[in-house]
Each structure stands twice: as structure tokens, then as C-alpha cells.
Amino acid sequence: MSVSTNTKSSRLPIRAPFWAQILAGLVLGVLLGWLARSQDVSWLVTTLEKVGGTFIGLLKLAVAPLVFFAILVSITNLRKVNNAARLASRTLLWFMITSLIAVAIGLVIGLVTNPGAGTGLTPADGAAPERTGSWIDFLTGIVPTDVITPFTELNVLQIVFMAAVAGIAALQLGEKAQPILTLSESVLELLQKALWWVIRLAPLGTVGLIGNAIATYGWDLIGKYATFTADIYIGCAIVLFGVYPALLATVAKVSPVQFFKGAWPAIQLAFVSRSSVGTMPLTQKVTERLGVPKEYASFAVPFGATTKMDGCAAIYPAIAAIFVAQIFGIQLGIGDYLLIAFVSVVGSAATAGLTGATVMLTLTLSTLGLPMEGVGLLLAIDPILDMIRTATNVAGQALVPVVVAARENLLDRDAYDSVHASPVEEPDRVPAAA
């Protein structure tokens, strides 16, 4: 009997939860980054940079085809859902509502704290970016000139446009398009499976990304931008842990604690990877586990991953615009603040779910007539800010489908109330022997 018991025990895997692996990666990354910077260990800096860069490169490798097939399949999946047009419109409406709330919070924080005051920075410290965003570029850039360039240059907005056109055309064709849809679904599953393997490398990627950030920038840079950095983190925290739970409790009438239990693995990965699109398969998985119907989640999550950016497109540009205006000694008025809100709601697709929010910032600054050199002031600190921004983005991308599904009586509340385990662990879990 004792031999049998030992055999059973040996078959049970002992593995730390995914959140613990990520946390361990964060701690180890900080320690290695501090060691590399304090002791000037050049080979360690290079190693951390390569590890983090390789992880992000693997995530980006699948972005273009993943976005195309995810959007195409998600649009065609709407035919399986009753009141598809109503669900799509409600999803877009809640995207806009949460963006307005987020940008309002960003503006209030910026006006109260004056992030550009007392930094010691001057206009001479800034430099105009090589690429800038404008409304003309945004509107004309939606339609591609050919079908290859958007994939080679990773223009996600144009990829979304082509996928939407293909999806709508497939709906119009009906049964004739079924072979294409079957192939598209198979390719999407293949891409998600491959990306899932990359996601499992997130703890290792965390060591490289966090370690490289500490080794490269150190704490001095954060100190120089202390108020601005704190503003972004506080603003995102208010939205993430204040606004979202309030919407869940009052609008969806579900437990915020259960939401974070289910969504936390995706939020963690977003914090580390700084990529909404790279996190998309995990975001969709946790959303479905929270009780959102798969047919609706497969539309709302990819749509949100490319257009729903409360952190990058609402909180950040609002505070950054105030920061830049103060550095350059420009006074903003009520009309300017309304313009910031307008840009945040309408132009959020410009961020396209990729690492960084420079395009959205330049779009905001150009709309307000602020100097583009202000972007150069913020590029150095951007990787540190982008972690919390992307985590907020992804939390919102999971939140809205839950809210809409709950209001439309589509949410499986039993599944929502029972969610408890990390979905990253479940596929490889080995059942206990009988």
C-alpha cells in the first residue's frame, strides 16, 4: 500500500501558480537589474535585454495574422448570437463610457498634481519623434494601399480594416464562404496554441524585461519624473481597482472579487508583456471562464484588444498633455480639455494594441497644437509607464464583455461565481490517480 501511495504522489506535478511564477520573475528581474546597474555588469545587461527582447519578439511574431483571423472569425461568429447588432452597439457604447471616465480621472489628477512643475526639465530636453500621428494620417491610414504592407509593417489598424471587410463579405456570401471560415478558425486555433506556448514563457520574459528596465534606467529616471510616474500609476489604479469594481457591482451586479480572480492572469501578463494583442488569447480565455458566451467573447475581446485602451489612450495622454503644456509654459483651457476627451474616445484605435502609446500621444498633442518635442521628454520613461497602462487596457477589455453580457442576461452567473483557478494552469493539470 505504501508503494502505491508513493507512486500516486510522484505522478502529481508540483508547480507554483502562474501568478507566483510572474511574481518570482518580477523579484528576480529587479534584483538582477539592480546588480547589473550597480556593479556595471555589461554581459548581464545584454543578457537581460536579449531575454526580454526575444519574449516580446515572439509575442509580436503572431500579432499580424492573429489580429486578422481573430477579427474575421469574431465578426462571422456574431451570426450565432441573437441580437448581434445590439450586442456590438452596446459593446462600443461601454467602450466609450469607460474611456470617458478614464480620461476624466486623468485630467483631474493632472490638474491637481501639476506633473510638469518642479521637474527641472526644459523644452530643450525634448526632441520631436520620427513618426507623429495626425487626424489626416489616422483617417486615411485606415485603408491600406495593398494587402501585404500592413502585415510586413505591422499596421494593426489596416489589418483590422481588411479583416472586418473580409468578415462582412463572408457573412454576405453565406454557405459559399464556409470553407474559408473553417480554414480561418483552424488557423486561428493554431496561432492561439502557438502563442499559448509563448505565454507560458512569461515568467522568464519578466526577468529580462524588468531587469533590463532597471539596469537601463535605474531609479534616477523615475525620481526625475516622480510626479508624472505616480500620476499614471495612481490614475490607472483608480480605474482598475475603483471604477471597474464599481461598474461590476452596480451595473453588472456581480462580484468584483470574482472578476479579478478570473481576469488576474491576463492582467499580469499584460503588465509584463506591455502588449494587449499579445495577451488577447489569454484575455479571451479568462473572459469565457467568467461566464461570457464564447460566440460573444470571440467578438468583443479581439475588438477591444485593438480599440479599447483606457490606460494608453485615456489616462496617459490626458496627464501627458498637461505635463508637456507645463514644461513648455502653455496654458490649456476648457476647450483643450474637451478635445483631449474627444481624442481619447475617438482616436484610441490609433494605439492598435501594441507596445507603447506614442502614436496616441502625438495625435493628442497635434490636436491641441502642443509641441511635438514634448514626446521626446517622455520616451525614456515610457517602458515603465506602459506596464500599468497595458494592464489597465486588458482589464477593461475583459470587463466590458462581462458588463454587456450581464445586462443582456447572457452571463453564466454560476460560472462567474465559481471561477477560482488560473486558466494558464488548467490545460496541463494532471488529475489525481484513482
Stockholm file with secondary structure:
# STOCKHOLM 1.0

chainA/1-434         MSVSTNTKSSRLPIRAPFWAQILAGLVLGVLLGWLARSQDVSWLVTTLEKVGGTFIGLLKLAVAPLVFFAILVSITNLRKVNNAARLASRTLLWFMITSLIAVAIGLVIGLVTNPGAGTGLTPADGAAPERTGSWIDFLTGIVPTDVITPFTELNVLQIVFMAAVAGIAALQLGEKAQPILTLSESVLELLQKALWWVIRLAPLGTVGLIGNAIATYGWDLIGKYATFTADIYIGCAIVLFGVYPALLATVAKVSPVQFFKGAWPAIQLAFVSRSSVGTMPLTQKVTERLGVPKEYASFAVPFGATTKMDGCAAIYPAIAAIFVAQIFGIQLGIGDYLLIAFVSVVGSAATAGLTGATVMLTLTLSTLGLPMEGVGLLLAIDPILDMIRTATNVAGQALVPVVVAARENLLDRDAYDSVHASPVEEPDRVPAAA
#=GR chainA/1-434 SS CHHHHHHHHHHSCCCCCHHHHHHHHHHHHHHHHHHHHHTTCHHHHHHHHHHHHHHHHHHHHTHHHHHHHHHHHHHHHGGGSTTHHHHHHHHHHHHHHHHHHHHHHHHHHHHHHCTTTTSCCCGGGCCCCSSCCCHHHHHHTTSCSSSSHHHHTTCHHHHHHHHHHHHHHHHHHGGGGHHHHHHHHHHHHHHHHHHHHHHTTHHHHHHHHHHHHHHHHHHHHHHHTHHHHHHHHHHHHHIIIIIHHHHIIIIICSCHHHHHHHHHHHHHHHHHHCCHHHHHHHHHHHHHHTTCCHHHHHHHHHHHHHHCCTIIIIIHHHHHHHHHHHHTTCCCCHHHHHHHHHHHHHSGGGGTTSSCCHHHHHHHHHHHTCCTTHHHHHTTTHHHHHHHHHHHHHHHHHHHHHHHHHHTTCCCHHHHHHCCSCTTTGGGCCCCCC
#=GC SS_cons         CHHHHHHHHHHSCCCCCHHHHHHHHHHHHHHHHHHHHHTTCHHHHHHHHHHHHHHHHHHHHTHHHHHHHHHHHHHHHGGGSTTHHHHHHHHHHHHHHHHHHHHHHHHHHHHHHCTTTTSCCCGGGCCCCSSCCCHHHHHHTTSCSSSSHHHHTTCHHHHHHHHHHHHHHHHHHGGGGHHHHHHHHHHHHHHHHHHHHHHTTHHHHHHHHHHHHHHHHHHHHHHHTHHHHHHHHHHHHHIIIIIHHHHIIIIICSCHHHHHHHHHHHHHHHHHHCCHHHHHHHHHHHHHHTTCCHHHHHHHHHHHHHHCCTIIIIIHHHHHHHHHHHHTTCCCCHHHHHHHHHHHHHSGGGGTTSSCCHHHHHHHHHHHTCCTTHHHHHTTTHHHHHHHHHHHHHHHHHHHHHHHHHHTTCCCHHHHHHCCSCTTTGGGCCCCCC
//
